[in-house]
Every structure is written in C-alpha cells, then in structure tokens.
Amino acid sequence: MKNESLWAIDTNVLVYATALDAPSEKQQVAQTLLAQLFNSSLGCLPGQVLSEYLAVVLRKKTMPPALALETVTVWAQAARVLGVSVGTYETAWNLAGSHQYQVWDALIIAVCAEHGIKKLYSEDAGSLKQPLGVRVINPFVAQTL
C-alpha cells in the first residue's frame, strides 16, 4: 500500500454531508468522505467533532433532537473515535495562543497529532500548512483525496 496513513474529518465535513441546504458539490464530497470513514481502517473521528456536529444541528434545528442524538451515537459506534488527554488540551491552548487558531479547531488538530493522524480533512485550514505535523486538507477544493 502506498504511503497510507491515519486520517480524520472535521465537523464541517459532517455538516455538509447531512445538511439539506448544502451545495450539491460539497455534499457529494462530504458524503464520500463519510462513507470512506466507515469503510477504512485508517479513518478516524475526533470526539470533539461529534460534539461540535451535535451543537451545530441542534442550534440550527436542521434535524429533530432525537435524530441528531441517534446520528452521533451511530457514528460514534461505527467510527474510530479519538479521545483527548489533559496534555492535548495544553497543546491545543498553546497552538491557539501562538498561531491564532480558534481553540476548538486547535483541539481537533492536537487530538489528531496525539493519535498519529497525518491528514485532517477540513474547510478550516488555519494559518499553518501542517500544524503539529497534521496536514490540513480542504476537500472542497480541486485536489486528490
């Protein structure tokens, strides 16, 4: 297998995959990544992403609360979910403070780094090309996934 490494997806991918009003091109890319997540031994899902997704769909009322809870529960059972340690929080805070990342985006990157994730598919690239050794890839621009 050529240069395969662990990878993860960010909240915006989940939102585009399920939002009824998402642009069709973005929704197709997001749904493909979501399917790959569940069918690949290399795909991972930071726990923070599940919480952010739930917060977004509940706040925007894009699905009934019971369905939103069922969705994140099913995803949590079907995917490799990455946890967080105290040290990871400290790493995230440092990243947020030194490179002007949003705290929650920095936490996702720090969790990925802690677990050896090499690629994070996210629309939120931030100021660094490869923070903490995690390459942030925007899947919604023309490139090879």
C-alpha positions as CSV (number, residue, x, y, z in Angstrom):
1,M,0.0,0.0,0.0
2,K,1.4,3.3,-1.0
3,N,2.0,5.9,1.7
4,E,-1.2,5.3,3.6
5,S,-1.6,7.0,7.0
6,L,-4.3,7.7,9.5
7,W,-6.7,10.5,8.6
8,A,-9.7,12.3,10.1
9,I,-12.5,14.5,9.2
10,D,-13.6,17.8,10.7
11,T,-17.1,19.0,11.7
12,N,-17.8,20.9,8.5
13,V,-17.5,17.6,6.5
14,L,-20.2,16.0,8.7
15,V,-22.4,19.1,8.4
16,Y,-22.1,19.2,4.6
17,A,-22.8,15.5,4.4
18,T,-26.2,15.9,6.1
19,A,-27.4,19.4,5.6
20,L,-30.3,19.6,3.2
21,D,-29.3,23.1,2.0
22,A,-25.6,22.2,1.4
23,P,-24.2,22.9,-2.1
24,S,-24.5,19.7,-4.0
25,E,-20.8,19.6,-4.9
26,K,-19.7,19.9,-1.3
27,Q,-22.4,17.5,-0.1
28,Q,-21.2,14.8,-2.6
29,V,-17.5,15.2,-1.5
30,A,-18.6,15.2,2.2
31,Q,-20.7,12.1,1.8
32,T,-17.9,10.3,0.0
33,L,-15.5,11.1,2.9
34,L,-18.1,10.0,5.4
35,A,-18.6,6.7,3.6
36,Q,-14.8,6.2,3.4
37,L,-14.5,6.9,7.2
38,F,-16.8,4.0,8.0
39,N,-15.2,1.7,5.4
40,S,-11.5,2.4,6.1
41,S,-9.3,1.1,8.9
42,L,-7.4,4.4,8.6
43,G,-10.3,6.8,9.0
44,C,-10.8,8.5,12.4
45,L,-13.2,10.9,14.1
46,P,-12.1,13.2,16.9
47,G,-14.6,13.1,19.7
48,Q,-14.7,16.9,19.6
49,V,-16.0,16.7,16.0
50,L,-19.0,14.7,17.1
51,S,-19.8,17.2,19.9
52,E,-19.4,20.2,17.5
53,Y,-21.7,18.5,14.9
54,L,-24.4,17.9,17.5
55,A,-24.2,21.5,18.7
56,V,-24.5,22.8,15.1
57,V,-27.5,20.7,14.1
58,L,-29.3,21.4,17.4
59,R,-28.6,25.2,17.2
60,K,-29.6,25.4,13.5
61,K,-32.5,23.0,14.1
62,T,-31.7,21.1,10.9
63,M,-32.9,17.8,12.3
64,P,-35.0,16.8,15.3
65,P,-33.0,16.4,18.5
66,A,-33.7,12.7,18.8
67,L,-32.5,12.1,15.3
68,A,-29.4,14.2,15.9
69,L,-28.6,12.2,19.0
70,E,-29.1,9.0,17.2
71,T,-26.9,10.1,14.4
72,V,-23.9,11.0,16.6
73,T,-24.4,7.8,18.6
74,V,-24.4,5.6,15.4
75,W,-21.3,7.5,14.1
76,A,-19.5,7.1,17.4
77,Q,-20.2,3.3,17.3
78,A,-19.2,2.9,13.6
79,A,-16.0,5.0,13.6
80,R,-12.7,5.0,15.4
81,V,-13.3,7.9,17.8
82,L,-10.3,9.7,19.2
83,G,-10.3,10.8,22.8
84,V,-8.4,13.7,24.4
85,S,-5.9,13.9,27.3
86,V,-5.0,16.8,29.6
87,G,-1.7,17.2,27.7
88,T,-3.7,17.5,24.5
89,Y,-5.7,20.4,25.9
90,E,-2.4,22.2,26.8
91,T,-1.0,21.6,23.3
92,A,-4.2,23.0,21.8
93,W,-4.2,26.1,24.1
94,N,-0.6,26.7,23.0
95,L,-1.4,26.3,19.3
96,A,-4.4,28.7,19.7
97,G,-2.3,31.2,21.5
98,S,0.7,31.1,19.3
99,H,-0.9,30.8,15.9
100,Q,-4.4,32.4,16.3
101,Y,-6.3,29.2,15.8
102,Q,-9.8,29.0,17.2
103,V,-9.5,27.0,20.5
104,W,-11.8,24.2,19.3
105,D,-10.0,23.9,15.9
106,A,-6.7,23.8,17.7
107,L,-8.1,21.0,20.0
108,I,-9.1,18.9,16.9
109,I,-5.6,19.3,15.5
110,A,-3.9,18.5,18.8
111,V,-6.1,15.3,19.2
112,C,-5.1,14.3,15.7
113,A,-1.4,14.8,16.5
114,E,-1.7,12.9,19.7
115,H,-3.1,9.9,17.9
116,G,-0.7,10.0,15.0
117,I,-3.2,11.3,12.4
118,K,-1.3,12.7,9.4
119,K,-4.2,14.2,7.4
120,L,-7.3,16.2,8.6
121,Y,-9.9,16.9,6.0
122,S,-11.3,20.3,6.9
123,E,-12.6,23.5,5.3
124,D,-10.8,25.4,8.2
125,A,-7.1,25.3,7.2
126,G,-5.9,28.0,9.6
127,S,-2.6,29.8,9.4
128,L,-0.2,26.9,9.2
129,K,0.1,24.3,6.4
130,Q,0.9,21.4,8.8
131,P,0.2,22.3,12.4
132,L,1.7,19.8,14.9
133,G,2.6,17.5,11.9
134,V,-1.1,17.2,10.8
135,R,-1.7,18.2,7.2
136,V,-5.0,20.1,6.9
137,I,-6.6,19.4,3.6
138,N,-9.6,21.3,2.3
139,P,-11.5,18.5,0.5
140,F,-13.8,21.0,-1.2
141,V,-11.2,22.5,-3.5
142,A,-9.9,20.6,-6.5
143,Q,-7.3,18.0,-5.5
144,T,-6.9,14.3,-5.0
145,L,-8.4,13.0,-1.8
